[in-house]
Amino acid sequence: MFIYKRCKCKTKPKGLRSKNQPSSLSGLLKLVSVPSRLSILTLLGDDPHCVCDIIAHTKMSQTLASHHLSDLTVAGLVESQKNGQFVDYSLTKKGKLLISHLKKLTAI
């Protein structure tokens, strides 16, 4: 009969700050893996845009673009600023960092 012995190591794995980090990372990767959201992120990487600009550049419906922008805002990648009757969307620091890393990965 084989008895499995558990490791008695008291150290934590490096790089994992909390138990939730791996699941939040996988959630972020799932969010960004949608081509429509990725195209919005790359568009916003250059300059802030309103929804009508995003619709024109990505050929999405207004409803779909707003839905994706909402998801990206909740994830902390996009922020909004009201400018008169329009709302301009731009990348947060986290969003800019993500896009710069993705561009580096695609350059490999």
Steps between C-alpha positions, in 0.01 A plus 500: 500500500637841396463789745525849356713728716416866509769760474577663834640812334397825669590736215248656264548472125665812360290729286165412656387783723161359587280202434285711265778612269504198266124516449507877443783457251307234311193724506702788358641279227149376412378859485781614273488191279174616339605658167245783528630605841859473384427726203343757736805486728745548213291788363495670840875445532559789261251764616175532696189437289126535542265211429413633153872496406537146635196387300639657182845341540391153613174457302315389817148589597461766766356245741790258458763775531334633818484150645871440434592844637303423816686171548837668438413778745403251773833320442684828557645520148289789369376819662243751383478876516190700414571772246180700440241258367765245401696254711865451409659166580872454559733237641592498867861443607418130529353500149802679353735256668301203369501632143873574510573147620273348235677702230835374627374141490376534143835648394681179603 
